[in-house]
Amino acid sequence: MSEPKAPTPAPGDTYKGWLFKWTNYIKGYQRRWFVLSNGLLSYYRTQAEMGHTCRGTINLATANIAVEDSCNFVISNGGTQTYHLKASSEVERQRWITALELAKAKAFRMQAESDDSGDDSTPPAAGQGAGSRNSEVQSTLRTLGSKVEDLSTCNDLIAKHGSALQRSLSELEGVRLGGETSEKIRQVTERATLFRITSNAMINACRDFLALAQTHSKRWQKALQAEREQRVRLEETLEQLAKQHNHLERAFRGATVLPASQSNPAIDSKGPVSGKGDASDEDEENEFFDACEDVQEFITVPADPKYHRRSGSNVSGISSELGMDDGTTSLDEQSLASNPESPQSQELVPVRKRRTRIPDKPNYSLNLWSIMKNCIGKELSKIPMPVNFNEPLSMLQRLSEDLEYYELLDRAAKCQSSLEQMCYVAAFTVSSYSTTVHRTGKPFNPLLGETFELDRVQESGYRSLCEQVSHHPPAAAHHAISERGWTLRQEIALASKFRGKYLSIMPLGSIHCIFEKSTNHYTWKKVTTTVHNIIVGKLWIDQSGEIDVVNHKTGDRCHLKFAPYSYFSRDVARKVTGVVTDKDGKAHYVLSGTWDEKMEYSRVMQSSRGGENGADGRQKTVYQTLKAKELWRKTPLPEGAENMYYFSTLALTLNELEEGVAPTDSRRRPDQRLMEQGRWEEANAEKQRLEEKQRTVRREREREANRAASPSEEGKESADRAEEVEIASEPSETTYKTETLHGSHPPAYSMEGPYGAPVKSGHQDNYKSMWFEQLVDPVTGEPTHIYKGGYWEAKEQGNWDSCPDIF
């Protein structure tokens, strides 16, 4: 039985938020998005469902609201519907109870008014309270309605008499001087008099309506403002009481936390109640994980109020009291929260207007049989994968999207403290995942030698260059430099494992960020990306793992943890937590947030052991922190993004044609351009042509390399054997999919000295990248491709003669 769809919430009369709803004893509490509007409480599985699928609605006019304990409450309408709900905290529960009670009272009054207005001859039951106010409002509305009708009548008369006056004036212009002149003048005078009388009536009616509306508007505004102020005062009082209650509990328990038996809402004792909720609202295709939850490595509690009473000038004093170094570890709270560059201080220069839309994604159905029937008898690695699985961007362009929130590095470059700088760098590492939450389409695998430039010096002060430097395994080198004092470089290769229902993609390689002024050198690696429901169901993406951001100059470190999604977790989805420590391991900041929305920081005032035991039996660290402040927040997607592959504002501009780019630039790739234009059949044909061309070039290159290495007859035979077993080893879209399905790993490479190119066992390949050279990184000791220069100079000269013809 389908449940009714919730009405569209009216602006300013809605309360929304996440609550945990009891479903059954197998699934326990499930996180749901609740919307309170117009006396109706509706819930959805996610915020995205609000436009099309409502999981349930209950009318508060006849509902009973009961509080069970500090976080639990029950809403029931007499037996047919009962919601057992749990809030994340006592403060949040009280906010919901207040909103529900107010909405219930309002819904009850509206229902009584509708019942009373059903009989026009019977006046409303005038009570001493709400009834008298309602009758006054109804009377005022009727008066205003009659005034509006008067205005409408006057408007019609003015239009009528005005037209007649215009006709008379036209006739008067055509009249000859004579006996009929006086008659025409008299008619014009009469009609002008009628028009003046009607206009005066209109003016008087407008004056009366305006005076009446202004009088009652002021009265209603004062009443509404008084109600709002009273509500705010009540909410602040309740919140303050809840905080005081929590503070007293912590003081009583010696800054410890609740035992594990009381911290899991999914196993609260409910007694032998048969069926608390309807399990029918749960999708049968949902993927369930093991009933375990990643244990939080630390606990944060509000710092003692004495720290909050300190003024900004006493920050250094607090640092010295806690044993912090004044020069490098203390953080000016004002500078960190308000460090964004002021747009008024920047010089305005004319910049290129970038595009804000691309053609909508066509709604082509994918027929797997039409793909497979053309592949009978072919080798598995040569089965062409259609562009239906892709998005019209290459992997090089996706790599450039890491610079979406480059402002974080701009602010980090201005920081005086290395620990303050670490907070911004850590936020930057998290922000690079914000664009992936809805991006289930696979980017095009770049061709060997393909490049992509992102020149934003005029708008943002940086320029970036990517090049595909290896194709087995796929590896891309990236170098970005900013006029504002930072350099970012990385080389990313991909390893993948197919686990049946999901695909794990493990990026290999380190990311380096160097700041010119402080010479601080930071490195980190990316976390694992998991694509779920590969075989059946709707694709969705999760990020999980741990990142260590290390400052190799000072020894500072930030340990970030990306929690994997779980239906049984009490935490928010896509949660990220982290701790910034100095070289001695002392914590100075705690970071928290989600990788798809925002990151916040809290300054650590004290830390101690005394929390509950972790998974390894050790006690957790309890951090006393100041109030959290925002470091980064995701920019909303542009309007209509769901029809444009969920591209961000930056992503929409990446494939825009530009003059002067290299002939190997991803913008010039024909199959990718055809897909963006919605011509997918032509894109598939062009994609196969490019892959076959690349195979031919690779075979010839390997043949030459084998001849150079083994000019004897034995070398010739080995080259022939290599050609026979060639199965499109360059990872085009085809091979990439095949390798992931078989859970293969990238082949091993051997290094021939710090400047030697990698040599694959079994195949000789003399390919060398155009703009990058392979070196051993002096900081990490890893072989990596580093930009050797020359690209931007070639662009200024317009000389691309050395570029290969790959398209």
NUZARO-956162 format. One record per residue (C-alpha): y, z, x. Coordinates in steps of 0.2 Angstrom, whole numbers, padded with zeros to 4 digits, always signed. Example, Ala and Ser with C-alpha at 12.3 -4.5 7.8 and 13.67 -1.06 7.14 Angstrom:
<rs>
-0022+0039+0062/-0005+0036+0068/
</rs>
This chain:
<rs>
+0000+0000+0000/+0016-0006+0008/+0030+0007+0010/+0048+0004+0004/+0060-0003+0017/+0074+0009+0021/+0091+0003+0016/+0104-0002+0029/+0113+0014+0035/+0131+0015+0030/+0143+0017+0045/+0149+0035+0048/+0136+0042+0036/+0120+0041+0046/+0110+0052+0058/+0098+0044+0070/+0086+0051+0083/+0069+0053+0090/+0057+0066+0082/+0038+0069+0084/+0028+0066+0068/+0011+0073+0065/-0001+0060+0061/-0019+0067+0062/-0030+0078+0073/-0035+0064+0084/-0018+0057+0088/-0008+0073+0086/+0011+0071+0087/+0018+0053+0089/+0036+0049+0094/+0045+0041+0080/+0063+0034+0077/+0070+0043+0061/+0086+0037+0052/+0095+0048+0039/+0106+0038+0028/+0112+0039+0009/+0100+0053+0005/+0085+0044+0012/+0075+0049+0028/+0066+0034+0035/+0056+0032+0051/+0050+0018+0062/+0039+0017+0077/+0053+0010+0088/+0071+0006+0086/+0067-0012+0086/+0058-0010+0070/+0073-0005+0060/+0077-0023+0055/+0060-0027+0048/+0047-0013+0046/+0049+0004+0039/+0034+0015+0041/+0040+0028+0027/+0054+0034+0017/+0057+0051+0008/+0071+0055-0005/+0080+0071+0000/+0087+0074-0017/+0070+0081-0023/+0063+0086-0006/+0060+0104+0001/+0065+0107+0019/+0056+0122+0027/+0057+0128+0045/+0041+0133+0054/+0046+0139+0071/+0058+0136+0085/+0055+0117+0085/+0044+0113+0070/+0050+0109+0052/+0042+0102+0036/+0049+0090+0023/+0040+0088+0007/+0044+0080-0010/+0031+0090-0020/+0014+0084-0013/+0015+0065-0013/+0024+0065+0004/+0024+0078+0017/+0031+0076+0035/+0027+0088+0048/+0040+0086+0062/+0044+0093+0079/+0061+0091+0088/+0062+0092+0107/+0072+0108+0107/+0078+0122+0096/+0096+0115+0097/+0090+0097+0092/+0080+0105+0077/+0095+0114+0071/+0105+0098+0071/+0092+0089+0061/+0091+0104+0049/+0110+0104+0046/+0111+0085+0044/+0096+0086+0032/+0103+0100+0021/+0120+0091+0020/+0112+0075+0015/+0101+0083+0002/+0116+0092-0006/+0125+0075-0006/+0110+0066-0013/+0108+0079-0027/+0127+0077-0032/+0125+0058-0032/+0110+0059-0043/+0119+0071-0055/+0134+0060-0056/+0123+0045-0060/+0114+0055-0074/+0131+0061-0081/+0139+0043-0081/+0124+0036-0091/+0133+0041-0107/+0151+0035-0108/+0155+0045-0123/+0150+0062-0115/+0162+0069-0102/+0154+0075-0086/+0148+0093-0086/+0163+0101-0078/+0157+0115-0067/+0169+0126-0057/+0164+0118-0041/+0158+0100-0037/+0159+0095-0056/+0178+0097-0057/+0181+0088-0041/+0170+0073-0046/+0179+0072-0063/+0196+0072-0054/+0189+0058-0042/+0183+0048-0057/+0199+0049-0066/+0209+0044-0050/+0198+0029-0048/+0200+0024-0066/+0219+0025-0064/+0218+0014-0048/+0207+0002-0057/+0220-0001-0071/+0234-0003-0058/+0223-0016-0050/+0221-0025-0066/+0240-0025-0069/+0243-0032-0052/+0230-0046-0056/+0239-0050-0072/+0256-0051-0064/+0249-0062-0050/+0243-0074-0063/+0260-0074-0072/+0270-0077-0056/+0259-0092-0052/+0261-0099-0069/+0280-0097-0070/+0282-0102-0052/+0273-0119-0055/+0284-0122-0070/+0300-0118-0060/+0295-0130-0047/+0292-0144-0059/+0309-0141-0067/+0318-0142-0050/+0308-0158-0046/+0314-0165-0063/+0332-0159-0059/+0332-0169-0043/+0328-0185-0052/+0341-0183-0066/+0356-0194-0067/+0373-0186-0070/+0376-0188-0089/+0372-0179-0105/+0355-0173-0101/+0360-0164-0086/+0366-0148-0095/+0349-0148-0104/+0339-0148-0088/+0350-0135-0080/+0347-0124-0095/+0328-0126-0094/+0328-0122-0075/+0339-0106-0078/+0327-0100-0092/+0312-0103-0081/+0320-0094-0066/+0324-0079-0077/+0306-0078-0082/+0300-0079-0064/+0312-0066-0059/+0307-0054-0073/+0288-0057-0068/+0292-0054-0050/+0301-0038-0053/+0286-0032-0064/+0274-0036-0049/+0285-0027-0037/+0286-0011-0048/+0267-0012-0051/+0264-0013-0032/+0276+0001-0029/+0266+0012-0042/+0249+0007-0035/+0255+0011-0017/+0263+0027-0021/+0247+0033-0030/+0236+0027-0017/+0246+0035-0003/+0246+0052-0012/+0228+0053-0015/+0224+0045+0002/+0233+0059+0011/+0224+0072+0000/+0207+0065+0004/+0210+0063+0022/+0215+0081+0024/+0199+0086+0014/+0188+0075+0025/+0196+0081+0041/+0193+0099+0036/+0175+0095+0032/+0173+0087+0048/+0181+0101+0058/+0170+0114+0049/+0155+0104+0053/+0159+0102+0071/+0163+0121+0072/+0146+0125+0064/+0137+0113+0076/+0145+0121+0091/+0142+0138+0086/+0123+0134+0083/+0122+0126+0100/+0130+0140+0109/+0118+0152+0100/+0103+0142+0105/+0109+0141+0123/+0113+0160+0124/+0095+0163+0116/+0087+0152+0130/+0097+0160+0143/+0092+0178+0138/+0074+0173+0137/+0075+0166+0155/+0084+0182+0161/+0071+0192+0153/+0056+0183+0160/+0064+0181+0178/+0068+0163+0178/+0050+0158+0174/+0044+0145+0161/+0032+0146+0147/+0013+0146+0150/+0004+0130+0149/-0004+0135+0133/+0013+0135+0124/+0021+0120+0132/+0011+0106+0123/+0016+0102+0106/+0001+0091+0103/-0011+0106+0102/-0001+0118+0092/-0011+0129+0080/-0009+0122+0063/-0024+0130+0054/-0037+0121+0043/-0024+0109+0035/-0033+0094+0029/-0023+0079+0033/-0005+0082+0038/+0001+0064+0039/-0004+0047+0034/-0014+0039+0048/-0011+0022+0040/+0005+0019+0049/-0003+0018+0066/-0007+0000+0072/-0025-0003+0075/-0022-0013+0090/-0013+0000+0100/-0019+0004+0117/-0023+0022+0120/-0024+0031+0137/-0033+0046+0143/-0027+0062+0135/-0019+0067+0151/-0001+0069+0156/+0007+0067+0173/+0013+0085+0178/+0031+0086+0182/+0033+0091+0200/+0048+0103+0197/+0058+0112+0184/+0077+0112+0181/+0086+0126+0172/+0105+0128+0170/+0113+0137+0184/+0121+0154+0183/+0137+0154+0173/+0146+0160+0189/+0144+0143+0197/+0152+0134+0182/+0168+0146+0182/+0172+0140+0200/+0186+0128+0201/+0185+0111+0210/+0194+0118+0225/+0179+0131+0227/+0166+0118+0230/+0165+0120+0248/+0164+0139+0246/+0149+0137+0235/+0141+0126+0248/+0144+0138+0262/+0137+0152+0251/+0121+0142+0248/+0120+0137+0266/+0125+0119+0264/+0133+0108+0277/+0151+0106+0272/+0153+0089+0280/+0138+0079+0274/+0130+0088+0259/+0143+0095+0248/+0148+0083+0234/+0164+0082+0225/+0159+0082+0207/+0175+0072+0202/+0173+0059+0215/+0154+0055+0211/+0157+0054+0192/+0174+0045+0193/+0171+0034+0208/+0171+0017+0199/+0184+0005+0205/+0199+0004+0194/+0202-0013+0188/+0221-0011+0188/+0220-0009+0207/+0211-0025+0210/+0221-0041+0212/+0219-0053+0198/+0212-0070+0204/+0207-0085+0194/+0188-0085+0193/+0176-0098+0186/+0171-0096+0168/+0152-0093+0167/+0141-0098+0152/+0136-0085+0140/+0122-0095+0131/+0107-0106+0134/+0097-0116+0121/+0087-0105+0110/+0069-0103+0114/+0058-0115+0104/+0045-0108+0093/+0030-0118+0099/+0013-0112+0095/+0001-0111+0110/-0016-0119+0106/-0028-0113+0119/-0041-0126+0114/-0029-0140+0118/-0028-0133+0135/-0046-0130+0139/-0053-0146+0132/-0043-0156+0145/-0050-0145+0159/-0069-0147+0156/-0077-0152+0172/-0062-0147+0183/-0062-0133+0196/-0055-0117+0189/-0041-0117+0202/-0034-0134+0196/-0032-0130+0178/-0014-0132+0174/-0005-0117+0166/+0008-0123+0153/+0026-0117+0154/+0023-0108+0137/+0019-0093+0148/+0035-0094+0158/+0054-0091+0156/+0066-0104+0163/+0070-0095+0179/+0061-0095+0196/+0055-0080+0205/+0070-0082+0217/+0082-0080+0203/+0073-0065+0196/+0074-0057+0214/+0093-0061+0214/+0094-0051+0197/+0092-0035+0208/+0111-0037+0211/+0115-0035+0192/+0122-0018+0196/+0130-0021+0213/+0144-0009+0208/+0133+0005+0213/+0132-0001+0231/+0151-0004+0231/+0153+0014+0226/+0140+0020+0239/+0150+0011+0252/+0165+0022+0249/+0156+0039+0249/+0160+0051+0263/+0144+0061+0261/+0127+0053+0265/+0119+0063+0251/+0132+0057+0239/+0128+0039+0245/+0109+0042+0243/+0112+0046+0224/+0120+0029+0221/+0107+0020+0232/+0093+0029+0221/+0102+0024+0205/+0103+0006+0212/+0084+0005+0215/+0081+0011+0197/+0093-0001+0189/+0084-0016+0196/+0070-0013+0183/+0082-0012+0168/+0081-0031+0164/+0062-0031+0164/+0059-0021+0148/+0058-0035+0136/+0055-0049+0149/+0036-0053+0146/+0038-0072+0152/+0032-0076+0169/+0045-0084+0181/+0041-0100+0189/+0033-0099+0206/+0045-0106+0219/+0039-0121+0229/+0038-0119+0248/+0055-0121+0255/+0064-0118+0238/+0080-0109+0239/+0093-0100+0228/+0110-0095+0231/+0121-0083+0221/+0139-0085+0227/+0149-0071+0218/+0162-0068+0232/+0177-0072+0221/+0171-0062+0206/+0161-0048+0214/+0164-0049+0233/+0146-0053+0238/+0135-0068+0241/+0116-0069+0241/+0103-0081+0247/+0084-0082+0243/+0071-0093+0251/+0052-0095+0248/+0045-0093+0265/+0027-0092+0261/+0015-0099+0248/-0001-0091+0252/+0002-0077+0247/+0019-0080+0238/+0033-0072+0248/+0051-0074+0246/+0065-0068+0258/+0082-0062+0251/+0098-0058+0260/+0114-0052+0252/+0130-0047+0260/+0146-0040+0252/+0164-0040+0258/+0164-0021+0252/+0154-0015+0267/+0135-0017+0263/+0121-0028+0266/+0104-0030+0257/+0089-0039+0263/+0071-0039+0258/+0055-0049+0259/+0043-0047+0244/+0025-0053+0242/+0015-0050+0227/-0003-0043+0225/-0011-0042+0208/-0026-0035+0200/-0033-0040+0183/-0041-0025+0174/-0047-0033+0158/-0033-0027+0146/-0019-0026+0158/-0012-0035+0174/-0005-0024+0188/+0007-0033+0200/+0010-0023+0216/+0026-0029+0226/+0023-0028+0245/+0037-0027+0258/+0052-0016+0261/+0070-0017+0255/+0084-0013+0267/+0101-0008+0263/+0114-0005+0277/+0131+0001+0275/+0144-0005+0288/+0156+0010+0289/+0143+0024+0290/+0129+0013+0298/+0117+0022+0286/+0101+0012+0285/+0091+0015+0269/+0073+0008+0265/+0062+0009+0250/+0048-0001+0242/+0045-0006+0224/+0034+0002+0211/+0019-0006+0202/+0023-0017+0187/+0010-0017+0173/+0008-0030+0159/-0002-0024+0145/-0012-0033+0131/-0015-0048+0141/-0030-0053+0130/-0026-0047+0113/-0010-0040+0106/+0009-0040+0110/+0013-0041+0128/+0023-0026+0135/+0028-0020+0152/+0028-0004+0161/+0034+0002+0178/+0025+0016+0186/+0023+0024+0204/+0033+0033+0216/+0048+0027+0228/+0054+0036+0243/+0071+0030+0248/+0074+0035+0266/+0090+0036+0276/+0084+0032+0294/+0100+0038+0302/+0101+0056+0294/+0084+0059+0288/+0089+0061+0270/+0076+0057+0257/+0075+0054+0239/+0058+0054+0230/+0058+0045+0214/+0044+0046+0201/+0042+0033+0188/+0031+0041+0174/+0018+0029+0166/+0019+0027+0148/+0007+0038+0137/+0005+0041+0119/+0001+0059+0122/+0016+0063+0133/+0030+0074+0127/+0043+0066+0138/+0054+0051+0134/+0046+0034+0137/+0050+0026+0154/+0056+0042+0162/+0062+0043+0180/+0064+0059+0190/+0069+0062+0208/+0075+0075+0220/+0087+0071+0235/+0084+0082+0250/+0091+0083+0268/+0081+0081+0284/+0076+0099+0283/+0068+0097+0265/+0082+0106+0256/+0086+0099+0239/+0104+0095+0235/+0103+0084+0219/+0091+0081+0205/+0091+0064+0197/+0084+0060+0179/+0084+0047+0167/+0075+0031+0161/+0073+0015+0170/+0079+0005+0155/+0094+0015+0150/+0103+0026+0162/+0102+0038+0177/+0110+0055+0178/+0112+0068+0193/+0113+0086+0193/+0119+0096+0208/+0107+0110+0214/+0114+0127+0216/+0098+0137+0219/+0080+0133+0221/+0065+0145+0220/+0046+0145+0218/+0041+0153+0202/+0037+0140+0189/+0020+0136+0182/+0006+0130+0193/+0005+0111+0196/-0010+0100+0196/-0014+0105+0214/-0013+0124+0211/+0004+0126+0219/+0018+0134+0210/+0032+0122+0205/+0050+0123+0211/+0063+0129+0199/+0080+0121+0202/+0096+0129+0195/+0108+0115+0192/+0125+0111+0186/+0128+0100+0171/+0121+0083+0172/+0133+0068+0175/+0130+0050+0173/+0127+0039+0188/+0122+0022+0180/+0120+0015+0162/+0113-0001+0157/+0124-0014+0150/+0119-0020+0133/+0111-0037+0131/+0122-0051+0125/+0121-0056+0106/+0106-0066+0102/+0097-0061+0118/+0080-0060+0108/+0082-0079+0106/+0086-0082+0124/+0071-0074+0133/+0080-0057+0133/+0091-0063+0147/+0105-0052+0153/+0123-0058+0155/+0119-0062+0174/+0103-0070+0170/+0111-0082+0158/+0122-0089+0172/+0108-0090+0186/+0102-0108+0181/+0119-0115+0177/+0122-0131+0187/+0134-0129+0201/+0142-0141+0213/+0138-0140+0232/+0122-0131+0232/+0107-0136+0243/+0096-0149+0236/+0082-0136+0237/+0091-0125+0225/+0081-0118+0210/+0095-0125+0199/+0089-0143+0204/+0071-0140+0199/+0067-0153+0186/+0053-0144+0176/+0063-0128+0175/+0078-0137+0168/+0067-0147+0155/+0060-0130+0149/+0077-0123+0147/+0082-0138+0137/+0067-0135+0125/+0058-0151+0131/+0042-0141+0135/+0030-0156+0135/+0040-0165+0148/+0042-0149+0158/+0023-0148+0159/+0021-0165+0165/+0035-0163+0178/+0027-0146+0184/+0010-0155+0187/+0019-0168+0197/+0028-0156+0208/+0012-0146+0211/+0002-0161+0216/+0016-0167+0228/+0016-0150+0236/-0003-0150+0238/-0001-0167+0247/+0012-0161+0259/+0002-0145+0263/-0014-0155+0267/-0004-0166+0278/+0004-0151+0287/-0012-0142+0289/-0020-0158+0296/-0006-0160+0309/-0008-0141+0314/-0027-0143+0316/-0025-0158+0327/-0012-0149+0338/-0024-0134+0339/-0040-0144+0341/-0038-0162+0347/-0057-0163+0351/-0069-0171+0338/-0074-0153+0333/-0056-0150+0328/-0056-0166+0318/-0072-0160+0309/-0065-0143+0305/-0049-0151+0298/-0060-0162+0287/-0069-0147+0281/-0053-0138+0277/-0047-0153+0267/-0064-0154+0257/-0063-0135+0252/-0044-0137+0248/-0042-0130+0230/-0023-0130+0228/-0022-0115+0239/-0003-0115+0238/+0000-0103+0223/+0007-0114+0210/+0008-0107+0193/-0011-0113+0192/-0017-0103+0207/-0007-0088+0203/-0015-0086+0186/-0032-0089+0193/-0030-0076+0207/-0024-0063+0196/-0039-0066+0184/-0051-0063+0198/-0042-0048+0205/-0040-0056+0222/-0030-0049+0236/-0018-0058+0247/-0027-0065+0263/-0025-0056+0280/-0012-0063+0292/-0011-0060+0311/+0005-0059+0321/+0007-0068+0338/+0021-0057+0345/+0037-0051+0337/+0044-0069+0334/+0027-0078+0330/+0024-0085+0313/+0009-0079+0303/-0007-0088+0306/-0020-0088+0292/-0038-0087+0297/-0047-0103+0291/-0031-0114+0289/-0018-0118+0302/+0000-0121+0295/+0015-0125+0306/+0027-0122+0292/+0043-0113+0297/+0056-0107+0285/+0073-0116+0285/+0086-0101+0284/+0075-0086+0289/+0065-0082+0304/+0050-0070+0305/+0053-0055+0316/+0046-0037+0318/+0058-0025+0309/+0064-0012+0322/+0065+0001+0309/+0049-0001+0299/+0039-0010+0312/+0034-0023+0298/+0034-0042+0301/+0048-0048+0290/+0059-0063+0288/+0077-0060+0292/+0092-0072+0288/+0096-0082+0304/+0112-0089+0298/+0118-0107+0295/+0117-0109+0276/+0135-0105+0271/+0142-0115+0285/+0131-0130+0280/+0138-0128+0262/+0156-0128+0268/+0153-0144+0278/+0142-0152+0264/+0129-0156+0276/+0111-0154+0269/+0102-0167+0280/+0090-0155+0287/+0084-0149+0270/+0066-0156+0264/+0064-0166+0249/+0053-0154+0238/+0058-0160+0221/
</rs>
